[in-house]
Amino acid sequence: MDTPLIGPETLLGFPAPYWFLAFFKVFGFSLHMIPMNLWYAGLLTVLLAGRFGGENARRLRDRFLKALLILIALGINFGIVPLLFTQVAYYQVFYPATILMAWPWFSVILLVMLAYYGVYIYVVGLSRPSLSPFRRAFGWLAAGLFIFVGFLFANGFSLMTNVSGWQALWRSTSFAGAALGTGLNLADPSLVPRWLMMFGLALTTTGAYVLVDSAFFAAKEKVEYRQWARRFAFAVYTGGMLWFALAGSWYFFGTLGSEIRLTLLRSPTLILTLLTALSPGLPWLVIRFNMDREARGLALLTGFAQYGVVALNAVSRQIVQNAELAPVVDVTAQPVRLQPSPMIVFLVLFVVGLGIVYWMVLQAVKAGRRPTQEA
Amino acid sequence: MHYPWWYVPFLTSPMLIALIAVIHVYVSMYAVGGGLFLAVETAYAYRSTNSRYLAYLKEHTWFFILVTVVFGAITGVGIWWTIGLASPLATEALIHIFVFGWAMEYVFFVLEIVSAFIFFYFWGRLPPRTHQTIGWIYGISAWLSLVLITGITAFMLNPGTWIERQDFWVGFFNPQFLPQTIARTGGALLLASLYVYLHAAFYRADDPELRGLISTRSTRPGLLGAVLVTVGGVWWYLALPASAQAALAAASALNILMVIIFAATIVVFAMLYFGPYRNPEWITPGFALLLFTFGLAAIGAGEFVREAVRKPFIVYGVVLSSQILPEEVERFRSVGYLESGLWTRALVAERFPGALGGGGTIDEAALLALPESDRLEAGRVLFFNACNDCHSVADGYSSVAELMRGWTPEMIRSVVEHPERAQFFMPPFAGMPEEVDLLTEYLVSIARPYPPGLQIPGGG
């Protein structure tokens, strides 16, 4: 049997209690997931709709792609916090796992960049009389790249917890003991359902986004478009929810170890598990009730409810991650060398920053109601 | 030693960091300097009610967002990605010391991105005063993110008294903090000018008066930036640890790069002053490209030198460039280098089970009794873990096969035993005498022969 290749605890200790690190990791991840879901499944969805649907579908595709430029930038920035806190709390598994798959992991940078500029090339074409096949191809390429990047992420994060699989992977992808960095966690049965489950979740976020967009940002569109968008949002959400349920069941019942499954089905985590599984039902119902009428309040509720779905998923995944790692490393019991003053400065800046963001968004909303003046 | 070593042929994995970091700096410095430039110039355009200049600034803001917001963010994350892969122990140390510094920087990133998009997309719809305020929120946030990251990177070069006190603020406000902040602020302003000038050179402004205005005003931050780079650069040198100053003096490649930094900065200053500042009509694509190239050369060389002078450390006094802690050297020498590493121990146990003694620990003497091919393999394992951070094998960056061309086995052994005596900027080898033998045997097997045609009478 292979020995666990987990290094010693850092002598520097955690700069904050574990709960603090885990809170920001999960909170940051849930914020990152919203825009990230829209690149991951949303882009492909709207491209397919635009390709096979009518005028309204093409309108949605164009609106979505224009917004995507901002959403990608937001998603990348929101991803920084979970990356930071993952490295603080999970360094013993994060570095070995990513080193074993160094080249695929490194390629994420290039692939995301290529996908972003693919979207950009597509969007620039929207201002021209017709979209050239070349620009269209870049849109499809970007959609494919984002899905592939999702696969690489699923590899990285599943490999972090698949500690028992490291040595075999290292053995097959190393030279004189040095990792070639060409490994992927393909032997892990949880990889594919995990990747697909996230795709289903991303589809539901896409559905919720289409509804929120049509209610709040599509005032200049025709009423027919907004009606169509609400129906489309419902269809996408329904499809996503079914996909999430199927892939999630495969992941939960087909790949999780029995110990971990029991942990999740035992009180008090049982409530969280049930909420995670059933939570997409709330936004789905709200979208269903909202389908035949314009109601901003319900659209807003859909947005918040979807954030709840994503956040619950992030919390449950954190619990599963810790349970999977428990036999080899207990991240919750590492020594803490508290850094109180930097922590306070960060928290103050965080709150002040949120306030400034709120003020700026408020100015933008007010400005959005004014007619454009030439610069 | 607690993490697997990532082998990148030819280049070596740490050089990937340098590659990504330099590309990132070219963009991130523009993100800072360009943000301040746009805040100042938008205010000026509103104040002087120059609608044509304002229209140009809007054009430039789109270019600015396109270059900085995503490319800058992705390459910034790319540095994180790469340092974790190539220098995991140093990254582990830095993240535990400075996570709140990075978290603060993240707050400013969010402010930057939100303000940048609102600044551009609501141009002409926001009241001028609000528009300018949002421009300043961007500029100040971007500069503060520069200040925060500079505190951390400066720590890597001279942590000051942090090693004794282990306090966040002591580490952050290290002796290199102020000089590097000044130099980087200068670099950001300088690059902002060059980007604006480059953009303006290709921007089809028919109005000569507008072209002249863009030309003159875009040079102002660059001139100030060149002065700050020079002042910060000299102070940076004075605040270097003695060993870094010595490394700078000893390595001829670094001498050349230092000359490039200062020469290119002076050339850029002169070109800006005598060119667009005094003669605004000189705004041509060729001239702008030349200027831009000089600017990139100065900044790129500066980044490379900043990284190189830290040797034999990755984080000065904290983590050695061979990915071990200074306090681990003695222990590794007594226990054994291969035995001390988690992954090296696993490799030996699997590949050379006969070399395991009682209790499953590695018997280094038994390693020497292995067949030659296995000894060479064990030597190669030692090479990857102890040397590959700075040296490629046979070809590529700082290849040992070339560096040891024509060396005798005795010379090689002497360097392996005490690399720090041969070159003070190399870390000590933390292996037992048997491991010195194994590494020496491997290096002898790859060293290239003395070049033919150099048999000078009286020579060795």
Interface residues (C-beta under 8 A of the other chain):
Chain A: D2 T3 L5 I6 G7 P8 T10 L12 G13 F14 P15 A16 F24 L69 I70 I72 A73 L74 I76 N77 F78 G79 I80 V81 L83 L84 F85 Q87 V88 Y91 Q92 F94 Y95 P96 T98 I99 L100 A102 W105 F106 V108 I109 V112 M113 Y116 Y120 Q167 W170 R171 S174 F175 A176 G177 A178 A179 L180 G181 R337 Q339 S341 P342 M343 V345 F346 L349 F350 G353 I356 V357 M360 V361 Q363 A364 A367 G368 R370 P371 T372 Q373 E374 A375
Chain B: H2 Y3 P4 W5 W6 Y7 V8 S13 L16 I20 S51 L54 A55 L57 K58 L66 V69 V70 F71 A73 I74 T75 V77 G78 W80 W81 T82 G84 L85 P88 T91 E92 A93 I95 H96 I97 V99 F100 G101 W102 A103 M104 Y106 V107 F108 F109 V110 L111 I113 V114 S115 F117 I118 Y121 F122 W123 G124 R125 L126 P127 T130 I134 I137 Q166 F168 W169 L342 W343 T344 A346 L347 E350 R351 E377 R380 V381 F384 N385 N388
